[in-house]
Amino acid sequence: LRMHDVPLEYVKWLRVKLTGRRTTFKFDDFASELFLIERGIDQGCPLSVILYAFYNAALIEAANPANEETAEGSMDDVAIPVTGRTF
């Protein structure tokens, strides 16, 4: 985020939002102990689309238009189309 000049106060807020989260697995008659969530963002969080764009920015930016290279990103997918005269 900082590499893309996102203001530090937003980065700090996001760090607080993503720190100290806990969850448990439950299925059938089983329930795990609470455990720390160390990565990712909450399921369904509207920020996930925005944060994924930052996460994949280096991949998208690696395409060099001068060499007729393109990369497209949408939601949580990236496509790098390739064409050539021969296989």
C-alpha positions as CSV (number, residue, x, y, z in Angstrom):
1,L,0.0,0.0,0.0
2,R,2.8,2.4,0.9
3,M,4.5,1.6,-2.5
4,H,1.4,3.0,-4.1
5,D,1.3,6.1,-2.0
6,V,-1.7,5.2,0.1
7,P,-1.6,7.6,3.1
8,L,0.0,6.2,6.2
9,E,-3.1,6.8,8.3
10,Y,-5.1,4.4,6.1
11,V,-2.3,1.8,6.3
12,K,-2.3,2.1,10.0
13,W,-6.1,1.8,10.3
14,L,-6.1,-1.3,8.1
15,R,-3.3,-2.8,10.2
16,V,-5.5,-2.3,13.3
17,K,-8.5,-3.7,11.5
18,L,-6.6,-6.9,10.6
19,T,-4.8,-7.4,13.9
20,G,-6.0,-9.7,16.7
21,R,-8.9,-11.4,14.8
22,R,-9.9,-14.8,16.0
23,T,-12.2,-17.5,14.7
24,T,-13.2,-21.1,15.3
25,F,-14.1,-24.0,13.0
26,K,-17.5,-25.6,13.5
27,F,-19.0,-28.5,11.7
28,D,-21.2,-31.4,12.8
29,D,-20.6,-31.8,16.5
30,F,-17.1,-30.4,16.4
31,A,-16.0,-26.9,17.5
32,S,-12.3,-26.0,17.5
33,E,-10.6,-23.8,20.0
34,L,-10.4,-20.1,19.1
35,F,-7.3,-19.4,17.0
36,L,-5.7,-16.3,15.6
37,I,-6.3,-15.3,12.0
38,E,-2.9,-14.2,10.7
39,R,-3.7,-13.5,7.1
40,G,-6.4,-12.3,4.8
41,I,-9.5,-10.1,5.2
42,D,-13.0,-10.8,6.5
43,Q,-15.2,-12.8,4.1
44,G,-17.5,-10.4,2.3
45,C,-15.6,-7.2,3.3
46,P,-16.1,-4.6,0.6
47,L,-12.4,-3.6,1.0
48,S,-11.3,-7.0,-0.4
49,V,-11.7,-5.9,-4.0
50,I,-9.7,-2.8,-3.5
51,L,-7.0,-4.5,-1.4
52,Y,-6.7,-7.3,-4.0
53,A,-6.0,-4.7,-6.7
54,F,-3.1,-3.4,-4.6
55,Y,-1.9,-7.0,-3.9
56,N,-1.8,-7.8,-7.6
57,A,-0.6,-4.4,-8.8
58,A,3.0,-5.6,-9.5
59,L,1.7,-8.5,-11.6
60,I,-0.5,-6.1,-13.7
61,E,2.3,-3.5,-13.9
62,A,4.8,-6.0,-15.1
63,A,3.2,-6.1,-18.6
64,N,5.2,-3.8,-20.9
65,P,2.9,-2.1,-23.5
66,A,6.0,-1.2,-25.5
67,N,6.4,-4.9,-26.2
68,E,2.7,-5.3,-26.9
69,E,2.2,-7.0,-23.5
70,T,-1.1,-6.6,-21.6
71,A,-2.5,-7.8,-18.3
72,E,-6.0,-7.4,-17.1
73,G,-7.2,-7.7,-13.5
74,S,-10.8,-8.0,-12.3
75,M,-12.1,-8.6,-8.8
76,D,-9.9,-11.6,-7.7
77,D,-8.5,-12.8,-11.0
78,V,-5.7,-11.8,-13.4
79,A,-5.4,-12.7,-17.0
80,I,-2.3,-12.3,-19.0
81,P,-3.3,-12.9,-22.7
82,V,-0.6,-14.1,-25.0
83,T,-0.5,-14.0,-28.8
84,G,2.3,-14.9,-31.2
85,R,3.0,-15.7,-34.8
86,T,4.1,-19.3,-33.8
87,F,3.5,-21.6,-31.0
